[in-house]
Amino acid sequence: MSRTGRGRRKDVCPDIGVLMRYGERVVRVVAEARGQRVIIESLDEDGLAFRSTVKWKNLAPLLAQLF
């Protein structure tokens, strides 16, 4: 029996360069990594840019307003 249209939604890697939300931070997707992960770039409390690797499912689309 086929389960088309049911079950989990398929996670899709976000486009490179897109702004997204990671928790409370607004981040930019820099590159695709292995294992359903992407490299993101964000600013720390001192204003310094840093990169980290996170899973796609932990990223959310950015809402229409930034502020």
N, C-alpha and C positions, 0 to 999 in steps of 0.2 A: 504494500500500500504506500503510495506516494504522499509525502508531507509538504507539498508545495504550498508556499504562502504561509506556513506556520513556523513556529519555533523562534529562535533568536534572530535578531536582525544582523546582517553581515556588516562588520566594521569595515570602514573604508579609510584608507590613509588620506589625511588632509593634504591639500595642495601646498607646495613649497611657497613660502613667502606670505601665506595667509595669517592674519591675526586671529588668535583664539583665546579662550579663557582657560586657565589652569588653576583651579581653586579660586583664590582671590586675585591672582595676577593676570595681566594681559600679556600674552607671549606671542612671539613670531616663530612659525615653523621654519626651520633652517634646512633640514635634510631628513630623508627617510633612513631609518636604521633597521636592524634585524629584529625578528620576533615581534612584529606588530608594535614597533616603537618608532618614535621620531625624535630628532634632536631639536630642542627649542632654545630660544634666546630670550632672556628677560633681564630686567634691572634689579639689583639688590637695593637695600636701604640706603647705601652710599651713592647710588647712581651708577655703579659700575656694571657693565654688561657681562653676563656669564651664560654659559650653555650647559644644558643638562639633557638627559635622555628620559623620556616618559612614554607610557603606553598610550595608544590612540584613544582607548576608551575613557581615559581620564581628561581628555580635552573636550571642551564644549564650544559651540559656535558663539561668536561675539554678538551681543545684542546690537540693535540699531544705534544706541547711544554709547559713547565712551564715558561720559561724565554725567 
